[in-house]
């Protein structure tokens, strides 16, 4: 069973026409994003985005049920997945560029 908040699924469309630099007139590729989400969140809980760059991004979570593997996780100097996703969605023009930005 889910909580009542799971009933509040909505489609969001963010249009944030940021420029590529402070003195540029060039708008970032992913200035507009449409995605499913919940109230109060700034990302898609199911990681499905339609972007103004022409890209559609999605991902799946691969859980780790092997406790021996956790010793290889190094959380220092890391950026959480949902934030890397937002940045890659905003800045990438191609799938390859998206992957390069996302991996950082």
C-alpha positions as a printed Julia matrix, in Angstrom:
104×3 Matrix{Float64}:
  0.0    0.0     0.0
  1.12   3.53   -0.75
  0.63   6.65    1.29
 -2.0    9.19    0.31
  0.69  11.44   -1.15
  1.19   8.89   -3.96
 -2.23   9.94   -5.29
 -0.97  13.46   -6.05
  0.96  12.61   -9.21
  1.14  15.64  -11.51
  2.73  16.66  -14.8
  5.09  19.61  -14.46
  6.49  21.88  -17.12
  9.39  24.12  -16.14
 10.52  26.87  -18.49
 13.71  28.47  -17.22
 15.36  30.39  -20.09
 18.83  30.66  -18.57
 21.69  31.81  -20.79
 24.88  29.82  -21.31
 26.88  32.58  -19.58
 26.14  35.93  -17.89
 26.93  37.97  -21.03
 25.45  35.6   -23.63
 22.16  35.75  -25.52
 22.27  32.0   -26.14
 19.68  30.07  -24.12
 20.66  26.69  -22.63
 19.45  23.68  -24.66
 17.19  22.23  -21.94
 15.42  25.46  -21.0
 12.04  23.7   -20.95
 11.35  20.35  -19.29
  8.13  18.36  -18.92
  8.05  15.53  -16.39
  5.86  13.6   -13.99
  6.4   14.45  -10.36
  4.84  15.21   -6.99
  4.0   18.54   -5.35
  6.98  20.03   -3.54
  9.67  18.25   -5.54
 11.85  19.74   -8.28
 12.63  16.47  -10.06
 10.77  13.5   -11.48
 10.39  10.62   -9.06
 10.33   8.13  -11.92
 13.11   9.85  -13.9
 11.28  10.52  -17.18
 11.85  13.91  -18.84
 10.93  15.46  -22.19
 13.36  18.28  -22.96
 13.39  21.33  -25.25
 16.8   20.17  -26.51
 14.98  17.38  -28.36
 16.19  14.76  -25.89
 14.07  12.45  -23.78
 15.89  11.23  -20.71
 15.0    8.35  -18.44
 16.79   6.02  -16.12
 16.21   3.09  -13.89
 17.55   2.48  -10.44
 19.63  -0.62   -9.97
 19.52  -1.46   -6.29
 22.34  -3.1    -4.4
 21.28  -6.09   -2.32
 24.86  -7.3    -1.87
 26.17  -5.85    1.41
 29.76  -6.71    0.44
 29.63  -4.13   -2.37
 28.85  -1.16   -0.11
 32.51  -0.85    0.88
 33.22   0.38   -2.67
 30.84   3.34   -2.33
 32.75   6.58   -1.72
 30.25   9.35   -0.88
 32.91  12.05   -0.4
 32.91  14.7    -3.13
 29.91  13.15   -4.86
 26.75  14.77   -6.21
 23.43  12.99   -5.8
 21.87  11.4    -8.9
 18.77  13.6    -9.03
 20.87  16.78   -9.12
 23.28  15.45  -11.77
 20.18  14.53  -13.79
 18.79  18.09  -13.59
 22.11  19.61  -14.68
 22.59  17.18  -17.59
 19.0   17.75  -18.72
 19.54  21.52  -18.79
 22.94  21.62  -20.5
 23.19  18.67  -22.92
 22.53  18.88  -26.67
 23.12  15.19  -27.48
 22.89  11.86  -25.72
 26.67  11.55  -25.57
 26.98  15.04  -24.11
 24.26  14.21  -21.56
 26.22  11.13  -20.39
 29.46  13.13  -20.11
 27.79  15.8   -17.97
 25.88  13.26  -15.86
 28.97  11.22  -14.95
 30.75  14.18  -13.33
